[in-house]
Amino acid sequence: MNKVYVAKLGKAVGLQGHLRLFIDSDFPMQFKKGAVFTTNRNLTLTILEYNPNKELVLFENYLDVDLARKLTNSELFTTQEATKEFCVLKENEFFWFDLISCEIFENDLLLGKVKDIHRYPLNDYLEIQTSSELVSKELPKVFLIPHIFDKFIEKVDIENKKIFVKNAFEILENS
């Protein structure tokens, strides 16, 4: 099962077992009554109530402050399948787990593969593991491409695990 990290639980608030919820996902709509998550401690938690305005969550079977406290600092995970089922993408939006390991092409040149994705204040960046052929020409082993459509990203083909870019070879040369 492919787990996707989506949130962290903070301290208990009040006496009924509510916990502060720190969402680390672009899809807050997945936090709703009945949604099921696993934790880094291998617990399965089902949401009973979620208040997005106060960023508070309440889980089944954790209905008092002492039980809820045991969940503080737990990390919440969902599955890639659940993410695809409950999260709606807009045009040119992709799940990070779908982008990782895509090959990067500029014209017909294979620049490398997506190794990771980094979130910076202005944009997300694709971390590219440079192809061995280009590394042998003394180019950097790793470089970053801003995930900006039209300026750098031309087309993303998730089915064939390919991303077509422009102006990225120049970034690689100057990295």
N, C-alpha and C positions, 0 to 999 in steps of 0.2 A: 504494500500500500504506500503510495506517495503522499507523505504528509506535507502540508503547507502551513507555515507559521502565520497566525493572523492577529494575535493579541496577547497581552499580558494582564494578569489580574493584580490589582493593587490591594490596599488595605480594606478591611471591612468597614462599612459605614452604617450606623444605626444598629438596632438590635435584631432586625428580622433576617439578617444574613446577606444583605446587599453588599456587593463588592465594587470597587472602582474598576472600570474597564478601560485599558489603554489599547486602542485599536491600532494595529500596524498593517492595515490593508486598505486598498482603494475601494473596497466594497462593504461599507457598513451595513448594507441591507441584509447581509447574511446573519446578522445578530438579531434573531427574532425568536419569539416563543416557539418552543419545540425543536430549535436548531441544536444539533449534537456536535460536541467537540471532544477531542481527547487532550490530555495534558502531557507535559514532559515527565510527569510522574505516573503515566499510564492509567489515569482515571478517565472515565467517560462522564461528561457533564452535559446535561440537557437544560437549556434556558427555559426558565419559568416566566421571567419578566425581564425586559430590557428598556431602560429609559435613556434615549440618546441625548436628551437635553442635560441630564445630570451625569451622564456617562456611568450609570450604575446598572449592574446586572445581578439577577437572582437565579440560582440554580435549584432544580429539583433535589430534594434530600439534603439541602444545606440551608435550612430555614431558620437558623439562629446564629447569632454572632460568633459563638465558640466554634461551631462546625465550619462556618465560612472562613474564619481566620486561618484554618488549615490549608486553604487554597491560595492565600496571599503569595504573590510572586510566582505562581504557576504560569506557564506559557500555554496558550491555547493553539491547537492545531486542527485543521480540517483536512479533507482529502482533495486531490486534484479533481476527482469526479464530482464531489459536492460543490466545489468552487465553480466548475463549468455549469452545473445544474442551476445554482442559485444566483450567479453573478452575470449580469448582462453587460456585454461589451459594446462600446460605440465604434464607429468606423475608425480604423487605424489604432485601435486599442487591442492589446494582447496580454495574455497571462504571462508573467515572468517565466514560469516553468515551461511554457511553450517556446519562448525565445532562446532559453539556454540550450546550447549545443547546436543551434542553427549555424550553417556555414555562411560566411560573409563574402559576397562577390561585388567587385567593382568592374564594370564592363565584363570581360570574361575571366578576370584574374581572381583567384581564390585568395582573399586576404587572411582568412583564419576562421575561427569558430567562437561563438559567444560562450564565454567562460562564466560570467557573472553579470549582474546588473547592479548599479549603484545609484542611489537616490541622492541628488544634491539639490540645494534650494531652487535653482532655476530649471533644471532638467534632469531626467534620468539619463544615465550613460551606460552603454553596452561595453563591458570589458571583453576585449578580443584577445584570444590566444593566437598569435600570429602563426601563419602556416610555416612549416619547417623549410619550405623552399625559400620564402622571403627572409627567414631568420638566417639561413645559410648565406644570404647576401648582406649580412651584417645589419639587418633592420631589427628594431626592438622585438623582444619576445612577446610583449603584451602592450596593448594601447587601448585608449578609450574613444568611442564614437558617441557624440550626443544623439540621443534618441529623438531627433527632430525630423518630421516628415518634410519632404520636398527639398530641404536644405542638405540633409545627409542620407536619410532613409527614403528610398524610392518605392520599394515594394517588399512586403513580407509574405512569404509563402510557407505557412506553418506545416501544411501537409507534406511538403518536400524538404522541410527543415532548411530553407534558404532565405537569406535576406539580401536584397540588392541595394547597393549604396552608391553614393557619388561623393566626391570631395574627401573621401576617407583615406585614400592612399597618401594624400598630402599630409594628413594628420599623422599617419604611421611614419612617414619619412621625417617628420619634425618632432617625433616623440623622443 
